[in-house]
Amino acid sequence: MTNRPLVAGNWKMNGTSASAAELEAMGTGYDSALADNVELLICPPALLIAQLGSQDKIAIGAQNCHAKESGAHTGDISAEMIRDAGGKYVIVGHSERREDHGETDADVCEKAEAAYRAGLIAIVCVGEVESERRAGTTLEVVTKQVSASVPAGATAENTVIAYEPVWAIGTGLTPTPADVAEVHASIRATLIKRFGGDVGSKMRILYGGSVKPANAKELLAVKNVNGALVGGASLKAADFLGIAEAYRG
Ligand code: PEP
């Protein structure tokens, strides 16, 4: 048995204090029958974590953290600060962080370790770029990222993997369900080999990249897909709930 599926929203650099109304609308549509089947998480800009964390229906997380607990790191926030503000999760190694800030697998691994240190759950992102998909090296690339970005101390409770093909993020393009199944099966095998069947078979593996209400049911039904990481469609309650509805029994 894996953990309860997770549908996570990444608001990126979008949202202000007025976004509390959107979160409230999400909470209203997230009834107890849906909550039995799926956990919902929103990762807003860090400035909103404390404010949005004041409700308890939808978990709140961060989009990034520094590896250290405190110190001279202007503009950064630590995992401990996220926890103190009421965050439960932190996304690490999103492709936009890897690309815009040059984050390596080793950096991502340190950030995930920081998450464990602070008692947060790390969502470790991996995924190939378009040229790697075209070259047929997707499985190789993703296996290497999972091996190098996920710390030795990972468990099914403190870690979630998010497979996000970079070419599918924000583009409206998605891999076929068969392609998603192939990559998720490969990630599952990598996790089981490294952490054993008990941990590796239970760790949640999310799919991310242009998930919307219209394609959620098909993508979330794929074997070894234990939820979604959603960008654009997590900004509006109707879209985000429309994706979560794929889990209504
Ligand atoms: C993302 O950035 O993690 C993402 C999946 O974005 P989108 O859903 O907009 O493709």
py3Dmol code that shows the C-alpha trace and the ligand (Angstrom):
import py3Dmol

protein = """\
ATOM      1  CA  MET A   1       0.000   0.000   0.000  1.00  0.00           C
ATOM      2  CA  THR A   2       1.351   3.411  -0.947  1.00  0.00           C
ATOM      3  CA  ASN A   3       0.483   6.521   1.037  1.00  0.00           C
ATOM      4  CA  ARG A   4      -2.702   8.431   0.175  1.00  0.00           C
ATOM      5  CA  PRO A   5      -2.295  10.016  -3.292  1.00  0.00           C
ATOM      6  CA  LEU A   6      -1.224  13.650  -3.340  1.00  0.00           C
ATOM      7  CA  VAL A   7      -2.327  16.426  -5.678  1.00  0.00           C
ATOM      8  CA  ALA A   8       0.106  19.305  -5.153  1.00  0.00           C
ATOM      9  CA  GLY A   9      -0.183  22.792  -6.595  1.00  0.00           C
ATOM     10  CA  ASN A  10       2.881  24.918  -7.310  1.00  0.00           C
ATOM     11  CA  TRP A  11       1.808  28.548  -7.565  1.00  0.00           C
ATOM     12  CA  LYS A  12       5.339  29.600  -8.587  1.00  0.00           C
ATOM     13  CA  MET A  13       5.676  33.448  -8.514  1.00  0.00           C
ATOM     14  CA  ASN A  14       1.914  34.013  -8.554  1.00  0.00           C
ATOM     15  CA  GLY A  15      -0.434  35.094  -5.788  1.00  0.00           C
ATOM     16  CA  THR A  16      -0.892  37.800  -3.156  1.00  0.00           C
ATOM     17  CA  SER A  17      -2.675  37.947   0.180  1.00  0.00           C
ATOM     18  CA  ALA A  18      -5.950  38.107  -1.816  1.00  0.00           C
ATOM     19  CA  SER A  19      -5.277  34.516  -2.965  1.00  0.00           C
ATOM     20  CA  ALA A  20      -6.634  33.353   0.395  1.00  0.00           C
ATOM     21  CA  ALA A  21     -10.074  33.543  -1.249  1.00  0.00           C
ATOM     22  CA  GLU A  22      -9.004  31.030  -3.918  1.00  0.00           C
ATOM     23  CA  LEU A  23      -7.642  28.683  -1.255  1.00  0.00           C
ATOM     24  CA  GLU A  24     -10.875  29.008   0.695  1.00  0.00           C
ATOM     25  CA  ALA A  25     -12.840  28.030  -2.427  1.00  0.00           C
ATOM     26  CA  MET A  26     -10.570  24.996  -2.805  1.00  0.00           C
ATOM     27  CA  GLY A  27     -11.239  24.024   0.793  1.00  0.00           C
ATOM     28  CA  THR A  28     -14.987  24.333   0.291  1.00  0.00           C
ATOM     29  CA  GLY A  29     -14.992  21.919  -2.652  1.00  0.00           C
ATOM     30  CA  TYR A  30     -12.671  19.464  -0.903  1.00  0.00           C
ATOM     31  CA  ASP A  31     -15.261  17.438   0.975  1.00  0.00           C
ATOM     32  CA  SER A  32     -14.576  14.563   3.331  1.00  0.00           C
ATOM     33  CA  ALA A  33     -15.291  11.887   0.681  1.00  0.00           C
ATOM     34  CA  LEU A  34     -12.599  13.399  -1.541  1.00  0.00           C
ATOM     35  CA  ALA A  35     -10.262  13.887   1.416  1.00  0.00           C
ATOM     36  CA  ASP A  36     -10.503  10.146   2.152  1.00  0.00           C
ATOM     37  CA  ASN A  37      -8.996   9.429  -1.263  1.00  0.00           C
ATOM     38  CA  VAL A  38      -6.535  12.242  -1.932  1.00  0.00           C
ATOM     39  CA  GLU A  39      -4.411  14.744  -0.023  1.00  0.00           C
ATOM     40  CA  LEU A  40      -4.280  18.314  -1.379  1.00  0.00           C
ATOM     41  CA  LEU A  41      -1.294  20.638  -1.038  1.00  0.00           C
ATOM     42  CA  ILE A  42      -0.661  24.194  -2.231  1.00  0.00           C
ATOM     43  CA  CYS A  43       2.863  25.617  -2.407  1.00  0.00           C
ATOM     44  CA  PRO A  44       2.387  29.399  -2.658  1.00  0.00           C
ATOM     45  CA  PRO A  45       5.126  32.047  -2.718  1.00  0.00           C
ATOM     46  CA  ALA A  46       6.962  31.830   0.629  1.00  0.00           C
ATOM     47  CA  LEU A  47       5.514  35.125   1.858  1.00  0.00           C
ATOM     48  CA  LEU A  48       2.042  33.574   1.913  1.00  0.00           C
ATOM     49  CA  ILE A  49       2.853  30.331   3.761  1.00  0.00           C
ATOM     50  CA  ALA A  50       2.009  31.644   7.234  1.00  0.00           C
ATOM     51  CA  GLN A  51      -1.185  33.353   6.103  1.00  0.00           C
ATOM     52  CA  LEU A  52      -2.508  30.440   4.031  1.00  0.00           C
ATOM     53  CA  GLY A  53      -1.451  27.907   6.644  1.00  0.00           C
ATOM     54  CA  SER A  54      -4.033  29.298   9.045  1.00  0.00           C
ATOM     55  CA  GLN A  55      -6.672  26.965   7.560  1.00  0.00           C
ATOM     56  CA  ASP A  56      -6.307  23.207   8.028  1.00  0.00           C
ATOM     57  CA  LYS A  57      -8.122  21.602   5.068  1.00  0.00           C
ATOM     58  CA  ILE A  58      -5.377  21.977   2.500  1.00  0.00           C
ATOM     59  CA  ALA A  59      -1.726  21.408   3.386  1.00  0.00           C
ATOM     60  CA  ILE A  60       0.683  24.261   2.667  1.00  0.00           C
ATOM     61  CA  GLY A  61       4.283  23.945   1.515  1.00  0.00           C
ATOM     62  CA  ALA A  62       7.169  25.870   0.001  1.00  0.00           C
ATOM     63  CA  GLN A  63       8.693  25.870  -3.476  1.00  0.00           C
ATOM     64  CA  ASN A  64      12.329  25.797  -2.365  1.00  0.00           C
ATOM     65  CA  CYS A  65      14.586  25.992   0.691  1.00  0.00           C
ATOM     66  CA  HIS A  66      18.229  26.585   1.513  1.00  0.00           C
ATOM     67  CA  ALA A  67      20.258  23.596   2.687  1.00  0.00           C
ATOM     68  CA  LYS A  68      21.462  25.350   5.857  1.00  0.00           C
ATOM     69  CA  GLU A  69      19.398  26.095   8.952  1.00  0.00           C
ATOM     70  CA  SER A  70      20.428  29.777   9.218  1.00  0.00           C
ATOM     71  CA  GLY A  71      23.255  32.128   8.350  1.00  0.00           C
ATOM     72  CA  ALA A  72      24.533  34.697   5.878  1.00  0.00           C
ATOM     73  CA  HIS A  73      22.476  33.720   2.830  1.00  0.00           C
ATOM     74  CA  THR A  74      20.694  36.857   1.687  1.00  0.00           C
ATOM     75  CA  GLY A  75      17.249  36.282   0.278  1.00  0.00           C
ATOM     76  CA  ASP A  76      17.090  32.575   1.155  1.00  0.00           C
ATOM     77  CA  ILE A  77      14.783  30.772   3.566  1.00  0.00           C
ATOM     78  CA  SER A  78      15.529  27.613   5.512  1.00  0.00           C
ATOM     79  CA  ALA A  79      13.462  24.477   5.927  1.00  0.00           C
ATOM     80  CA  GLU A  80      13.159  25.329   9.625  1.00  0.00           C
ATOM     81  CA  MET A  81      11.603  28.706   8.733  1.00  0.00           C
ATOM     82  CA  ILE A  82       9.101  26.969   6.452  1.00  0.00           C
ATOM     83  CA  ARG A  83       8.173  24.596   9.243  1.00  0.00           C
ATOM     84  CA  ASP A  84       7.890  27.482  11.702  1.00  0.00           C
ATOM     85  CA  ALA A  85       5.514  29.277   9.306  1.00  0.00           C
ATOM     86  CA  GLY A  86       3.255  26.204   9.185  1.00  0.00           C
ATOM     87  CA  GLY A  87       4.580  24.498   6.041  1.00  0.00           C
ATOM     88  CA  LYS A  88       4.409  20.706   5.789  1.00  0.00           C
ATOM     89  CA  TYR A  89       6.137  20.086   2.455  1.00  0.00           C
ATOM     90  CA  VAL A  90       8.894  21.658   0.365  1.00  0.00           C
ATOM     91  CA  ILE A  91       9.461  21.191  -3.355  1.00  0.00           C
ATOM     92  CA  VAL A  92      13.162  20.718  -4.148  1.00  0.00           C
ATOM     93  CA  GLY A  93      14.875  20.541  -7.533  1.00  0.00           C
ATOM     94  CA  HIS A  94      12.026  21.895  -9.637  1.00  0.00           C
ATOM     95  CA  SER A  95      13.323  22.230 -13.200  1.00  0.00           C
ATOM     96  CA  GLU A  96      12.901  26.013 -13.012  1.00  0.00           C
ATOM     97  CA  ARG A  97      15.242  26.068 -10.005  1.00  0.00           C
ATOM     98  CA  ARG A  98      17.665  23.722 -11.744  1.00  0.00           C
ATOM     99  CA  GLU A  99      17.609  25.939 -14.853  1.00  0.00           C
ATOM    100  CA  ASP A 100      17.304  29.475 -13.427  1.00  0.00           C
ATOM    101  CA  HIS A 101      19.598  28.930 -10.430  1.00  0.00           C
ATOM    102  CA  GLY A 102      21.948  26.201 -11.665  1.00  0.00           C
ATOM    103  CA  GLU A 103      20.880  23.737  -8.964  1.00  0.00           C
ATOM    104  CA  THR A 104      22.607  20.361  -9.328  1.00  0.00           C
ATOM    105  CA  ASP A 105      21.493  16.937  -8.130  1.00  0.00           C
ATOM    106  CA  ALA A 106      23.908  17.335  -5.197  1.00  0.00           C
ATOM    107  CA  ASP A 107      22.289  20.677  -4.248  1.00  0.00           C
ATOM    108  CA  VAL A 108      18.837  19.113  -4.482  1.00  0.00           C
ATOM    109  CA  CYS A 109      19.940  16.210  -2.285  1.00  0.00           C
ATOM    110  CA  GLU A 110      21.211  18.635   0.394  1.00  0.00           C
ATOM    111  CA  LYS A 111      17.936  20.553   0.296  1.00  0.00           C
ATOM    112  CA  ALA A 112      15.953  17.323   0.737  1.00  0.00           C
ATOM    113  CA  GLU A 113      18.171  16.484   3.736  1.00  0.00           C
ATOM    114  CA  ALA A 114      17.415  19.950   5.132  1.00  0.00           C
ATOM    115  CA  ALA A 115      13.719  19.170   4.762  1.00  0.00           C
ATOM    116  CA  TYR A 116      14.126  15.965   6.827  1.00  0.00           C
ATOM    117  CA  ARG A 117      16.139  17.848   9.453  1.00  0.00           C
ATOM    118  CA  ALA A 118      13.266  20.324   9.853  1.00  0.00           C
ATOM    119  CA  GLY A 119      10.516  17.685   9.815  1.00  0.00           C
ATOM    120  CA  LEU A 120       9.214  18.605   6.355  1.00  0.00           C
ATOM    121  CA  ILE A 121       8.309  16.250   3.525  1.00  0.00           C
ATOM    122  CA  ALA A 122      10.513  16.782   0.450  1.00  0.00           C
ATOM    123  CA  ILE A 123       9.015  16.653  -3.036  1.00  0.00           C
ATOM    124  CA  VAL A 124      12.041  15.847  -5.188  1.00  0.00           C
ATOM    125  CA  CYS A 125      11.555  16.802  -8.843  1.00  0.00           C
ATOM    126  CA  VAL A 126      13.183  15.002 -11.749  1.00  0.00           C
ATOM    127  CA  GLY A 127      12.563  14.934 -15.482  1.00  0.00           C
ATOM    128  CA  GLU A 128      14.198  14.992 -18.888  1.00  0.00           C
ATOM    129  CA  VAL A 129      14.458  17.938 -21.284  1.00  0.00           C
ATOM    130  CA  GLU A 130      13.125  17.672 -24.818  1.00  0.00           C
ATOM    131  CA  SER A 131      16.484  16.849 -26.441  1.00  0.00           C
ATOM    132  CA  GLU A 132      16.979  13.961 -23.991  1.00  0.00           C
ATOM    133  CA  ARG A 133      13.487  12.627 -24.771  1.00  0.00           C
ATOM    134  CA  ARG A 134      14.273  12.834 -28.507  1.00  0.00           C
ATOM    135  CA  ALA A 135      17.633  11.126 -28.006  1.00  0.00           C
ATOM    136  CA  GLY A 136      15.952   8.228 -26.196  1.00  0.00           C
ATOM    137  CA  THR A 137      17.859   8.816 -22.953  1.00  0.00           C
ATOM    138  CA  THR A 138      14.876   9.629 -20.705  1.00  0.00           C
ATOM    139  CA  LEU A 139      15.145   6.574 -18.446  1.00  0.00           C
ATOM    140  CA  GLU A 140      18.888   6.971 -18.072  1.00  0.00           C
ATOM    141  CA  VAL A 141      18.583  10.681 -17.226  1.00  0.00           C
ATOM    142  CA  VAL A 142      15.749  10.188 -14.744  1.00  0.00           C
ATOM    143  CA  THR A 143      17.434   7.209 -13.047  1.00  0.00           C
ATOM    144  CA  LYS A 144      20.576   9.270 -12.556  1.00  0.00           C
ATOM    145  CA  GLN A 145      18.591  12.202 -11.144  1.00  0.00           C
ATOM    146  CA  VAL A 146      16.653   9.979  -8.735  1.00  0.00           C
ATOM    147  CA  SER A 147      19.842   8.260  -7.578  1.00  0.00           C
ATOM    148  CA  ALA A 148      21.743  11.515  -7.020  1.00  0.00           C
ATOM    149  CA  SER A 149      18.949  13.820  -5.803  1.00  0.00           C
ATOM    150  CA  VAL A 150      17.203  11.567  -3.283  1.00  0.00           C
ATOM    151  CA  PRO A 151      19.100  11.284   0.042  1.00  0.00           C
ATOM    152  CA  ALA A 152      20.006   7.966   1.639  1.00  0.00           C
ATOM    153  CA  GLY A 153      17.652   8.850   4.513  1.00  0.00           C
ATOM    154  CA  ALA A 154      14.561   8.957   2.310  1.00  0.00           C
ATOM    155  CA  THR A 155      11.470   7.096   3.484  1.00  0.00           C
ATOM    156  CA  ALA A 156       7.957   6.755   2.110  1.00  0.00           C
ATOM    157  CA  GLU A 157       6.879   9.244   4.777  1.00  0.00           C
ATOM    158  CA  ASN A 158       9.466  12.002   4.295  1.00  0.00           C
ATOM    159  CA  THR A 159       9.849  11.915   0.500  1.00  0.00           C
ATOM    160  CA  VAL A 160       7.696  12.233  -2.596  1.00  0.00           C
ATOM    161  CA  ILE A 161       9.150  11.999  -6.109  1.00  0.00           C
ATOM    162  CA  ALA A 162       7.719  14.211  -8.864  1.00  0.00           C
ATOM    163  CA  TYR A 163       8.415  13.124 -12.435  1.00  0.00           C
ATOM    164  CA  GLU A 164       8.057  16.217 -14.599  1.00  0.00           C
ATOM    165  CA  PRO A 165       9.213  16.034 -18.216  1.00  0.00           C
ATOM    166  CA  VAL A 166      10.580  19.564 -18.651  1.00  0.00           C
ATOM    167  CA  TRP A 167       9.129  19.866 -22.167  1.00  0.00           C
ATOM    168  CA  ALA A 168       5.637  19.233 -20.756  1.00  0.00           C
ATOM    169  CA  ILE A 169       5.773  21.986 -18.100  1.00  0.00           C
ATOM    170  CA  GLY A 170       3.553  24.919 -19.003  1.00  0.00           C
ATOM    171  CA  THR A 171       3.400  23.895 -22.656  1.00  0.00           C
ATOM    172  CA  GLY A 172       0.084  22.046 -22.864  1.00  0.00           C
ATOM    173  CA  LEU A 173       2.024  19.009 -24.116  1.00  0.00           C
ATOM    174  CA  THR A 174       1.925  15.723 -22.190  1.00  0.00           C
ATOM    175  CA  PRO A 175       3.571  12.348 -22.673  1.00  0.00           C
ATOM    176  CA  THR A 176       1.239   9.473 -23.567  1.00  0.00           C
ATOM    177  CA  PRO A 177      -0.034   7.388 -20.644  1.00  0.00           C
ATOM    178  CA  ALA A 178       2.237   4.589 -21.913  1.00  0.00           C
ATOM    179  CA  ASP A 179       5.259   6.900 -21.755  1.00  0.00           C
ATOM    180  CA  VAL A 180       4.307   8.014 -18.234  1.00  0.00           C
ATOM    181  CA  ALA A 181       3.869   4.361 -17.201  1.00  0.00           C
ATOM    182  CA  GLU A 182       7.314   3.487 -18.525  1.00  0.00           C
ATOM    183  CA  VAL A 183       9.097   6.259 -16.611  1.00  0.00           C
ATOM    184  CA  HIS A 184       7.142   5.722 -13.383  1.00  0.00           C
ATOM    185  CA  ALA A 185       7.847   1.967 -13.502  1.00  0.00           C
ATOM    186  CA  SER A 186      11.520   2.732 -13.943  1.00  0.00           C
ATOM    187  CA  ILE A 187      11.518   5.180 -10.992  1.00  0.00           C
ATOM    188  CA  ARG A 188       9.658   2.611  -8.868  1.00  0.00           C
ATOM    189  CA  ALA A 189      12.279  -0.038  -9.722  1.00  0.00           C
ATOM    190  CA  THR A 190      15.104   2.384  -8.870  1.00  0.00           C
ATOM    191  CA  LEU A 191      13.508   3.184  -5.489  1.00  0.00           C
ATOM    192  CA  ILE A 192      12.914  -0.482  -4.640  1.00  0.00           C
ATOM    193  CA  LYS A 193      16.468  -1.397  -5.594  1.00  0.00           C
ATOM    194  CA  ARG A 194      17.922   1.370  -3.432  1.00  0.00           C
ATOM    195  CA  PHE A 195      15.559   1.445  -0.444  1.00  0.00           C
ATOM    196  CA  GLY A 196      14.051  -2.040  -0.470  1.00  0.00           C
ATOM    197  CA  GLY A 197      10.490  -3.105  -1.244  1.00  0.00           C
ATOM    198  CA  ASP A 198       8.969  -1.792   1.963  1.00  0.00           C
ATOM    199  CA  VAL A 199      10.018   1.805   1.365  1.00  0.00           C
ATOM    200  CA  GLY A 200      10.404   1.809  -2.416  1.00  0.00           C
ATOM    201  CA  SER A 201       6.974   0.457  -3.178  1.00  0.00           C
ATOM    202  CA  LYS A 202       5.229   2.928  -0.854  1.00  0.00           C
ATOM    203  CA  MET A 203       6.979   6.176  -1.807  1.00  0.00           C
ATOM    204  CA  ARG A 204       4.600   8.368  -3.799  1.00  0.00           C
ATOM    205  CA  ILE A 205       5.579   9.237  -7.369  1.00  0.00           C
ATOM    206  CA  LEU A 206       3.701  12.228  -8.804  1.00  0.00           C
ATOM    207  CA  TYR A 207       3.355  13.070 -12.462  1.00  0.00           C
ATOM    208  CA  GLY A 208       3.714  16.772 -13.404  1.00  0.00           C
ATOM    209  CA  GLY A 209       3.499  18.653 -16.683  1.00  0.00           C
ATOM    210  CA  SER A 210       0.356  20.275 -18.131  1.00  0.00           C
ATOM    211  CA  VAL A 211      -2.066  18.338 -15.919  1.00  0.00           C
ATOM    212  CA  LYS A 212      -5.570  19.799 -16.178  1.00  0.00           C
ATOM    213  CA  PRO A 213      -9.108  18.599 -15.435  1.00  0.00           C
ATOM    214  CA  ALA A 214      -9.491  17.290 -19.007  1.00  0.00           C
ATOM    215  CA  ASN A 215      -6.499  14.912 -18.842  1.00  0.00           C
ATOM    216  CA  ALA A 216      -6.248  14.221 -15.091  1.00  0.00           C
ATOM    217  CA  LYS A 217      -8.336  11.077 -15.003  1.00  0.00           C
ATOM    218  CA  GLU A 218      -6.315   9.378 -17.723  1.00  0.00           C
ATOM    219  CA  LEU A 219      -2.901  10.393 -16.354  1.00  0.00           C
ATOM    220  CA  LEU A 220      -3.703   9.681 -12.702  1.00  0.00           C
ATOM    221  CA  ALA A 221      -5.003   6.202 -13.551  1.00  0.00           C
ATOM    222  CA  VAL A 222      -1.582   5.145 -14.843  1.00  0.00           C
ATOM    223  CA  LYS A 223       0.159   2.475 -12.753  1.00  0.00           C
ATOM    224  CA  ASN A 224       2.684   3.899 -10.253  1.00  0.00           C
ATOM    225  CA  VAL A 225       1.239   7.407 -10.608  1.00  0.00           C
ATOM    226  CA  ASN A 226       0.344   8.392  -7.045  1.00  0.00           C
ATOM    227  CA  GLY A 227      -0.807  11.938  -7.694  1.00  0.00           C
ATOM    228  CA  ALA A 228       0.117  15.079  -9.598  1.00  0.00           C
ATOM    229  CA  LEU A 229       2.274  18.173  -9.312  1.00  0.00           C
ATOM    230  CA  VAL A 230       0.302  20.956 -10.955  1.00  0.00           C
ATOM    231  CA  GLY A 231       1.476  24.408 -12.030  1.00  0.00           C
ATOM    232  CA  GLY A 232      -0.885  26.621 -14.020  1.00  0.00           C
ATOM    233  CA  ALA A 233      -4.051  24.679 -13.227  1.00  0.00           C
ATOM    234  CA  SER A 234      -3.468  25.016  -9.473  1.00  0.00           C
ATOM    235  CA  LEU A 235      -4.097  28.766  -9.492  1.00  0.00           C
ATOM    236  CA  LYS A 236      -7.873  28.498  -9.848  1.00  0.00           C
ATOM    237  CA  ALA A 237      -9.991  26.497  -7.409  1.00  0.00           C
ATOM    238  CA  ALA A 238     -12.235  25.099 -10.151  1.00  0.00           C
ATOM    239  CA  ASP A 239      -9.289  23.706 -12.136  1.00  0.00           C
ATOM    240  CA  PHE A 240      -7.407  22.375  -9.127  1.00  0.00           C
ATOM    241  CA  LEU A 241     -10.507  20.691  -7.719  1.00  0.00           C
ATOM    242  CA  GLY A 242     -11.336  19.410 -11.211  1.00  0.00           C
ATOM    243  CA  ILE A 243      -8.022  17.535 -11.144  1.00  0.00           C
ATOM    244  CA  ALA A 244      -8.538  16.231  -7.593  1.00  0.00           C
ATOM    245  CA  GLU A 245     -11.986  14.972  -8.643  1.00  0.00           C
ATOM    246  CA  ALA A 246     -10.209  12.223 -10.595  1.00  0.00           C
ATOM    247  CA  TYR A 247      -9.895  10.525  -7.189  1.00  0.00           C
ATOM    248  CA  ARG A 248     -13.575  10.628  -6.280  1.00  0.00           C
ATOM    249  CA  GLY A 249     -14.676   7.037  -5.804  1.00  0.00           C
TER     250      GLY A 249
END
"""
ligand_1 = """\
10
PEP
C 5.209 22.565 -12.801
O 5.814 23.595 -13.032
O 5.553 21.857 -11.849
C 4.097 22.193 -13.656
C 3.738 20.948 -13.677
O 3.526 23.199 -14.402
P 2.239 23.060 -15.373
O 1.211 22.225 -14.672
O 1.796 24.465 -15.605
O 2.732 22.392 -16.626
"""
view = py3Dmol.view(width=600, height=400)
view.addModel(protein, "pdb")
view.setStyle({"model": 0}, {"cartoon": {"style": "trace"}})
view.addModel(ligand_1, "xyz")
view.setStyle({"model": 1}, {"stick": {}})
view.zoomTo()
view.show()
